[in-house]
Amino acid sequence: MIVHGSMDRGDAFRRVVDHLEGRPALGYDRRGWGSSRALGGAGVDFQVHVRDLRTALADLDVPPIVLGHSYGALVAMAAAAADPSRVAGIVAVEPPVRWLPWWPADDPWERTVRAAAAEGGPEQATRAILAELLGPASRLHLARAQPADLAADGAALISEMTDPTVDAPSFDPLTFPVPTVVAAGSRSAAHHREVAERLAELLPHGRFAEITGAGHAAHVSHPQELARLVREIDMIDVIEEQHR
């Protein structure tokens, strides 16, 4: 099961799936993004995304490994904490656990989005955050994008960044019951790396994995490494089952 982050969609993980050696994979576009854009809006907050994932997990016959990226990693961990029997393991890539003390009071990306939105609205917010995420590679993407699509993505981005329910603890790291690899790119923002590493230390069944050379969008730049982490969680499950 794949849960994407903000400014993204499920299809962006297709190269990760290609490296999973025939394992079945299921992903979806969260409300407000991609094919689910029309399902977004003012009433969609973090808890709605968690409920959506819990509903999807309840429909599966076998508990899956959940690969969550950024906001999607936080959704995955909250859903697993609520229904641990429905999740075999988690690979959480740079989850924005904003209630941990290592998360900055003024997140640089949030500051960038606020300033751009104040200057030019949601479309400008999208342009600004893509420049932060992709660097020079964002120019080609932005040149091909329609202004209406950029504005729609910007509106969803602002909604997720300003959602107060994201700031409320949605799981207890010290009692988190699911095997979890918390990953971060070696080139990601310092607070993303630190929060990922500190979170992994708190989890009873957690470990930290650095993805060498990756930035925040590791699923795009380093899909093979993310697939390896999914397989690693799979092996942990097999070993634990053999010792029961």
C-alpha positions as CSV (number, residue, x, y, z in Angstrom):
1,M,0.0,0.0,0.0
2,I,1.4,3.4,-1.0
3,V,0.3,6.7,0.5
4,H,1.8,9.8,-1.3
5,G,2.6,13.2,0.2
6,S,1.6,16.7,-0.6
7,M,2.2,18.0,-4.2
8,D,2.2,14.4,-5.4
9,R,0.0,11.5,-6.6
10,G,0.1,7.7,-6.4
11,D,1.5,7.3,-10.0
12,A,4.7,9.0,-8.9
13,F,5.7,5.7,-7.2
14,R,5.5,3.5,-10.3
15,R,9.4,3.2,-10.4
16,V,9.4,2.0,-6.8
17,V,6.8,-0.6,-7.8
18,D,8.9,-1.7,-10.7
19,H,11.7,-2.7,-8.2
20,L,9.4,-4.7,-6.0
21,E,9.9,-7.8,-8.1
22,G,6.3,-8.7,-8.8
23,R,4.9,-8.0,-5.4
24,P,1.4,-6.8,-5.6
25,A,1.1,-3.0,-4.9
26,L,-1.8,-0.8,-4.3
27,G,-1.8,3.0,-4.3
28,Y,-4.3,5.8,-4.6
29,D,-4.6,9.6,-5.0
30,R,-5.5,11.2,-1.7
31,R,-8.4,13.7,-1.6
32,G,-7.4,16.9,-3.3
33,W,-4.7,15.4,-5.5
34,G,-4.5,13.8,-8.9
35,S,-7.6,11.9,-9.9
36,S,-9.1,12.6,-6.4
37,R,-8.8,16.4,-6.8
38,A,-12.5,16.9,-6.8
39,L,-12.9,15.1,-3.4
40,G,-10.8,17.7,-1.7
41,G,-12.0,20.9,-0.1
42,A,-12.5,22.8,3.1
43,G,-13.9,19.8,5.0
44,V,-10.9,17.5,4.3
45,D,-8.4,17.5,7.1
46,F,-5.8,15.1,8.3
47,Q,-8.3,12.8,10.1
48,V,-10.2,12.4,6.9
49,H,-7.1,11.1,5.1
50,V,-6.5,8.7,8.0
51,R,-10.0,7.4,7.8
52,D,-9.7,6.9,4.0
53,L,-6.6,4.8,4.5
54,R,-8.2,2.8,7.3
55,T,-11.1,2.1,5.0
56,A,-8.8,0.9,2.3
57,L,-6.9,-1.3,4.7
58,A,-10.0,-2.9,6.1
59,D,-10.9,-4.1,2.5
60,L,-7.7,-6.1,2.2
61,D,-7.5,-9.8,3.1
62,V,-3.8,-9.6,4.2
63,P,-2.3,-6.8,6.1
64,P,0.1,-5.0,3.8
65,I,3.4,-3.1,4.2
66,V,2.6,0.6,3.9
67,L,5.0,2.9,2.2
68,G,4.2,6.5,3.1
69,H,6.0,9.6,1.9
70,S,6.0,12.9,3.9
71,Y,2.4,13.8,4.8
72,G,1.4,10.3,3.6
73,A,3.9,8.7,6.0
74,L,2.2,10.6,8.9
75,V,-1.2,9.3,7.6
76,A,0.2,5.8,7.5
77,M,1.5,5.9,11.0
78,A,-1.8,7.3,12.4
79,A,-3.8,4.7,10.6
80,A,-1.5,1.9,11.9
81,A,-1.7,3.2,15.5
82,A,-5.5,3.0,15.3
83,D,-5.7,-0.4,13.6
84,P,-2.3,-2.2,14.1
85,S,-3.6,-5.6,13.1
86,R,-4.3,-4.3,9.6
87,V,-0.6,-3.2,8.9
88,A,2.3,-5.6,8.6
89,G,4.9,-2.9,8.6
90,I,5.7,0.7,7.6
91,V,8.3,2.5,5.6
92,A,7.9,6.1,6.6
93,V,9.9,8.6,4.5
94,E,10.4,11.9,6.3
95,P,7.1,12.1,8.1
96,P,6.4,15.7,9.3
97,V,5.8,14.8,12.9
98,R,5.3,18.4,13.9
99,W,4.5,17.8,17.6
100,L,8.0,16.4,18.2
101,P,10.3,18.9,19.8
102,W,12.8,18.8,17.0
103,W,10.4,20.1,14.4
104,P,11.1,23.9,13.9
105,A,8.4,26.4,15.0
106,D,8.7,28.1,11.7
107,D,9.1,25.4,9.0
108,P,11.1,26.9,6.1
109,W,8.8,25.3,3.4
110,E,5.7,26.6,5.2
111,R,7.3,30.0,5.3
112,T,8.0,29.8,1.6
113,V,4.4,28.8,0.8
114,R,2.9,31.5,3.0
115,A,5.0,34.2,1.4
116,A,4.3,33.0,-2.2
117,A,0.6,32.6,-1.5
118,A,0.4,36.1,-0.1
119,E,2.2,37.5,-3.2
120,G,0.4,35.5,-5.9
121,G,-2.1,33.1,-4.5
122,P,-2.2,29.3,-4.7
123,E,-0.6,29.1,-8.2
124,Q,2.4,31.0,-7.0
125,A,2.6,28.8,-3.9
126,T,2.8,25.8,-6.1
127,R,5.6,27.3,-8.2
128,A,7.6,28.3,-5.1
129,I,7.4,24.9,-3.4
130,L,8.2,23.0,-6.6
131,A,11.3,25.2,-7.0
132,E,12.3,24.2,-3.4
133,L,11.6,20.5,-4.0
134,L,13.0,20.0,-7.5
135,G,15.4,22.9,-8.0
136,P,16.3,23.6,-11.7
137,A,14.3,20.5,-12.7
138,S,11.1,22.3,-11.7
139,R,11.4,24.6,-14.8
140,L,10.4,22.0,-17.3
141,H,7.5,20.7,-15.1
142,L,6.2,24.3,-14.6
143,A,6.5,25.1,-18.3
144,R,4.2,22.2,-19.2
145,A,1.7,22.7,-16.4
146,Q,-1.6,24.5,-16.8
147,P,-2.2,27.5,-14.5
148,A,-5.5,26.0,-13.3
149,D,-3.8,22.8,-12.3
150,L,-1.1,24.7,-10.4
151,A,-3.7,26.8,-8.6
152,A,-5.6,23.6,-7.6
153,D,-2.5,21.9,-6.3
154,G,-1.6,25.1,-4.4
155,A,-5.0,25.2,-2.8
156,A,-4.6,21.6,-1.6
157,L,-1.1,22.3,-0.4
158,I,-2.1,25.4,1.6
159,S,-5.0,23.4,3.1
160,E,-2.7,20.6,4.3
161,M,0.0,23.0,5.6
162,T,-2.4,25.1,7.6
163,D,-4.5,22.2,9.0
164,P,-4.3,22.4,12.8
165,T,-5.2,18.7,13.2
166,V,-1.8,17.8,11.8
167,D,-0.2,19.5,14.9
168,A,-2.1,17.2,17.3
169,P,-0.4,14.0,18.3
170,S,-2.0,11.1,16.3
171,F,0.1,8.3,17.8
172,D,2.5,7.6,20.7
173,P,6.0,6.9,19.4
174,L,6.9,5.1,22.6
175,T,4.1,2.5,22.3
176,F,3.9,2.3,18.5
177,P,3.2,-1.3,17.8
178,V,4.2,-1.8,14.1
179,P,7.7,-2.5,12.7
180,T,8.8,0.7,11.1
181,V,11.7,1.9,9.0
182,V,11.9,5.7,9.2
183,A,13.9,6.9,6.2
184,A,15.4,10.3,5.2
185,G,17.5,11.4,2.3
186,S,21.1,12.5,3.1
187,R,20.5,15.7,1.1
188,S,17.1,16.5,2.7
189,A,16.5,19.5,5.0
190,A,18.3,19.2,8.3
191,H,15.1,19.1,10.3
192,H,13.5,16.4,8.2
193,R,16.6,14.2,8.7
194,E,16.7,14.9,12.5
195,V,13.0,14.3,13.1
196,A,13.2,11.0,11.1
197,E,16.2,9.8,13.1
198,R,14.9,10.8,16.5
199,L,11.5,9.3,15.7
200,A,13.1,6.0,14.8
201,E,15.0,6.0,18.1
202,L,11.7,6.4,20.0
203,L,9.8,3.6,18.2
204,P,10.0,0.2,20.0
205,H,10.2,-1.6,16.6
206,G,11.8,1.1,14.6
207,R,15.1,1.9,12.9
208,F,16.4,4.7,10.9
209,A,17.6,4.4,7.3
210,E,19.5,7.1,5.4
211,I,19.1,7.2,1.6
212,T,22.4,8.3,0.4
213,G,22.3,11.1,-2.2
214,A,18.5,11.5,-2.0
215,G,16.5,14.7,-1.2
216,H,12.9,14.8,0.0
217,A,11.6,13.1,-3.2
218,A,13.5,9.9,-2.7
219,H,10.7,7.8,-4.5
220,V,11.5,9.7,-7.7
221,S,15.3,9.9,-7.5
222,H,16.1,6.6,-5.6
223,P,13.2,4.1,-6.2
224,Q,15.4,1.1,-5.9
225,E,16.5,2.0,-2.4
226,L,12.9,2.5,-1.3
227,A,11.9,-0.8,-2.7
228,R,14.8,-2.4,-0.8
229,L,13.4,-0.9,2.5
230,V,10.0,-2.4,1.7
231,R,11.6,-5.8,1.2
232,E,13.5,-5.4,4.4
233,I,10.3,-4.9,6.4
234,D,8.9,-8.0,4.7
235,M,11.9,-10.0,5.9
236,I,11.5,-8.7,9.4
237,D,7.9,-10.0,9.4
238,V,9.0,-13.4,8.2
239,I,11.7,-13.7,10.9
240,E,9.3,-12.6,13.6
241,E,6.7,-15.1,12.4
242,Q,9.3,-18.0,12.5
243,H,10.1,-17.2,16.2
244,R,6.5,-17.1,17.4
